Amino acid sequence: MRRAQVALALTAPLALVGCPRGAGGPAPAQAPTAALAALDPALARWCPLDPAPPRRVMAQWGDGSGPPVFLLLRRQGWQAPAPGAPPHAALEVVLDDARRLPVLAAEWVRPAGDRLLVGWRRVGGALAALEPPQPLLVAPLEPGRTWSWAGRIDGVEATLEARVAALEAHPRWGPRTLVVERRVRLDGLESTVQQRWCEDVGLVEERGDFPVQELGLPVDRLRARQLARDEQLGLTGGAAPTD
């Protein structure tokens, strides 16, 4: 895994890595009825997995100094990300659903009782397994809750420390917004991310740091493209598009 790819792989689920589609990719699968029935009901509310129309997610990187980027999160239904893999919910991120742009990020999540597990991720255009699967959210989701993980991403050793920092009212995202802080270490690099999850909606916001700031990384190209589009639409100062 190239170091730039490693850096981008740190942030999830919005790691901005190109994900071209092609033969031999994930295959459609039936929803795991028994696993969904055994899933903690709170997790189903904070992170819905069933297919849904695209919705907007705000992302900002660079210690708050980067411009906000407004992406579209698509819940694509149930898939087997690799031969023999159990059904996972496919979550994809694109810049603009009105144009046929490549998928920027993709993760495959499956229910597992008191937690949601990320089993697969796109890294540098290729599927990468997280071994063992990495917890995305773990019940009970209340302030002070922590969880951790140690394993490999695409064969590279990595660790995760996560904490529910707050349950708050947010002027944009609603009266019940969960704040989750995540710290990932991988191949000598570290990423810190703060996510906001809205009940009955899912992930709505992510802010964090990339450990590598090389000109030409996908995040730089995305920022430039987003700023150009905002200028065309008459948006200034990082204003959010109207929902």
Buried (B, 14 or more C-beta within 10 A) or exposed (E): BEEBBBBBBBBBBBBBBBBEEEEEBBEEBEBBEEBBEEBBEBBBBBBBBEEBEBBEBBBBBBEEEBBBBBBBBBBBBBBBBBEEBBBBBBBBBBBBEEEEEEBBBBBBBBBBEBBBBBBBBBBBBEBBBBEEBBBBBBBEBEEEBEBEBEBBBBEBEBBBBBBBBBBBEBEEBBEBBBBBBBBBBBBEBEBBBBBBBBBEBBBBBBBBBBBBEEEEBBBBEBBEBBBEBBEEEEBEEBEEEEE
